[in-house]
Amino acid sequence: MSRRRRPLVPNARSGLDALKAQVAQVADPNQAKFEVAQELHVPLQHGYNGQLSSHDAGRIGGRLGGGMVKEMVKMGRQAMQNKHLH
């Protein structure tokens, strides 16, 4: 069963969704996991995915989450550099 986590800052949801779409290189954040699954050759379907192994589900989430963290670190570094330049 998946856990629905809410962001600590409720207004951050739209920004996180935009980042997820950017990382997966799709326009719709709801399509991000399907795009990643296709790249990894994981048979993810809309609706119930009880046949999906934990390993494959983790590969999808790991690719998305890891990409989002990398991008946020990059954005943070850039913000720090810009702050030191001004």
C-alpha positions as CSV (number, residue, x, y, z in Angstrom):
1,M,0.0,0.0,0.0
2,S,1.4,3.4,-0.9
3,R,1.7,6.2,1.6
4,R,0.4,9.6,0.7
5,R,2.8,12.1,2.1
6,R,1.8,15.7,2.4
7,P,4.5,18.4,2.0
8,L,5.3,20.3,5.2
9,V,4.3,23.5,3.4
10,P,0.9,22.8,1.8
11,N,1.4,25.5,-0.9
12,A,4.6,23.7,-2.1
13,R,2.6,20.9,-3.8
14,S,2.4,22.8,-7.2
15,G,6.1,23.5,-7.2
16,L,6.9,19.9,-6.3
17,D,4.6,18.6,-9.1
18,A,6.3,21.0,-11.5
19,L,9.7,19.7,-10.5
20,K,8.6,16.1,-10.8
21,A,7.4,16.8,-14.4
22,Q,10.7,18.6,-15.2
23,V,12.8,15.6,-13.9
24,A,10.7,13.1,-15.9
25,Q,10.6,15.5,-18.9
26,V,6.8,15.4,-19.3
27,A,4.2,18.2,-19.3
28,D,1.8,16.5,-16.8
29,P,3.3,15.5,-13.4
30,N,0.7,12.7,-13.2
31,Q,2.4,11.1,-16.2
32,A,5.9,11.3,-14.7
33,K,5.9,7.8,-13.1
34,F,4.6,6.2,-16.3
35,E,7.3,7.8,-18.3
36,V,10.0,6.6,-15.9
37,A,8.4,3.1,-15.8
38,Q,8.5,3.0,-19.6
39,E,12.2,4.0,-19.6
40,L,13.0,1.3,-17.0
41,H,10.9,-1.3,-18.9
42,V,8.6,-1.7,-15.8
43,P,5.0,-2.8,-16.7
44,L,3.2,0.0,-14.8
45,Q,-0.5,0.5,-15.6
46,H,-3.1,3.0,-14.7
47,G,-5.1,1.7,-11.8
48,Y,-4.2,-1.4,-9.7
49,N,-0.6,-2.6,-9.9
50,G,-0.6,-5.4,-7.4
51,Q,1.5,-7.6,-9.8
52,L,4.3,-5.0,-9.6
53,S,7.2,-6.2,-7.4
54,S,8.5,-3.9,-4.6
55,H,11.8,-3.8,-6.4
56,D,10.3,-2.4,-9.6
57,A,8.1,0.1,-7.7
58,G,11.2,1.2,-5.8
59,R,13.1,1.7,-9.1
60,I,10.4,4.0,-10.3
61,G,10.2,6.0,-7.1
62,G,13.9,6.1,-6.7
63,R,14.5,7.5,-10.2
64,L,11.9,10.2,-9.6
65,G,12.8,11.1,-6.1
66,G,16.5,10.9,-6.7
67,G,16.2,13.2,-9.7
68,M,14.1,15.7,-7.7
69,V,16.6,15.8,-4.9
70,K,19.5,16.3,-7.3
71,E,17.7,19.1,-9.0
72,M,16.8,20.8,-5.6
73,V,20.5,20.6,-4.5
74,K,21.5,22.1,-7.8
75,M,18.9,24.9,-7.3
76,G,20.2,25.5,-3.7
77,R,23.8,25.7,-4.8
78,Q,22.8,28.2,-7.6
79,A,20.9,30.3,-5.1
80,M,23.9,30.4,-2.7
81,Q,26.2,31.4,-5.5
82,N,23.8,34.2,-6.6
83,K,23.6,35.4,-3.0
84,H,27.4,35.6,-2.7
85,L,27.7,37.5,-6.0
86,H,25.3,40.3,-4.9
